[in-house]
Amino acid sequence: MQLKYASRMEHMSGNAIRDIFKLLSNPDIISFAGGNPAASALRDEYVAQLADQVLKKDGKRILQYGATEGYPPLFESIAQFVRTAGIQVNPSQVLPVTGSTQAMDLFCKVMIDPGDVILVEEPTFLGAMHVMKLFQADIKTIKMDADGTIPEDLEEKIKKYHPKFVYIIPTFQNPTGRTLPVERRKKIAQIAAKYETLILEDDPYRDLRYEGEALPAIRSFDESGYVIYLSSFSKTISPGLRVGAILAPAELHRKLVICKQGSDLHTPTLNQAIVDAYLRGGLLFDHMKEALASYGAQMNKMLDMLSIFPEGVKCVRPQGGLFIWLDLPEHIDAGKLLPTAAQNGVAYVAGTHFYAGGGHANTMRLNFSNAPLDKIEKGMNILAQTLKNA
């Protein structure tokens, strides 16, 4: 069959992380590849009780078609929730979405014509770049150091490329785990206002902090409306519910709604109602206290195991999030090594996929949240030996 595909598909390949899941059909493989919450952190009993509760209280409305703008009680609970990040927002500016991935998709639909420039951190989340590429954006990169995005380089790149928007993950960045200090957050908000450039602040890991003090969002320093904030409950309540939110001013909010109408009509109302009840009931705080203690122990175990890795392996030590980023000796190609590592019993994501221009073959991302301590020890021993033999 000869099909004429849209030009946007010409250079598209599958999401590298999703493709790696094909390797994991073997239950003996220890996966450091995804970004999944631990099974123990998925409170199915809470969700079951809340589903029963909200259906008994408001079942007819919940089971009917809903407004594209979302389930009204959830607007209020999300507006309250983001106050912990220093964000004051009118509930009418909250648009529930089917995960942050849909937020990126809708935002690109509204903002991007083929060839438009988007600035991203180098490296950045490959799932976000996957969406950008589908819209045929021209992706340019911003330099990072140990403290994340370098504001001076951001300013230079804005002047040079005049991007439609800038995509930043400020807290426990995916994939590097880096976190922007407060002064850089303020500076980025100032740059956005100075050049009238939109910043898309993706903040799904903010509540996964195991050490140090919580930091206010970039959006909290925005006085001109140029910082658009993405939130998600996939890493805290449930990825399967697929509930996130985008906070946007009225005009942009309306355009996002119009695009969402042609996408999925609305995020499943039952899922929105469950997340609303979760937040209103104060369940997230108690739930996360237990999850954070476990995740912190898992992160520290993986970091400790790096002492057996070959000389020349460097890591970013995060204070939270789900990932540890490794720079390997120059001669090691993490992508080419992956089949051997999987055959030995461990999987990861090669770092090259997180770079807009590829390259950086000697990098990898490890996830610790989805493996218990004994599996982390076993998997890191396997990976260390695999690297020594490379």
Buried (B, 14 or more C-beta within 10 A) or exposed (E): EEEEEEEEEEEEEEBBBEEBEEBBEEEEBBBBBBBBBBEEBBBEEBBEBBBEBBBEEBEEEBEEEBEBBBBBBBBBBBBEBBEEBBBEBEBEBBBBBBBBBBBBBBBBBBBBEEEBBBBBBBBBBBBBBBBBBBBBBBBBBBEBEEEBBBBEBBBEBBEEBEBBBBBBBBBBBBBBBBBBEEEBBBBBBBBBBEBEBBBBBBBBBBBBBBEEEEBBBBBBBBEEBBBBBBBBBBBBBBBEBBBBBBBBEEEBBEBBBEBBEEBEEBBBBBBBBBBBBBBBBEBBEEBBEEBBEBBBBBBBBBBEBBEBBBEEBEBBBBBBBBBBBBBBEEEBBBBEBBEEBBEBBBBBBBBBBBBBEEEBBBBBBBBBBBBBBEBBBBBBBBBBBBBEEB
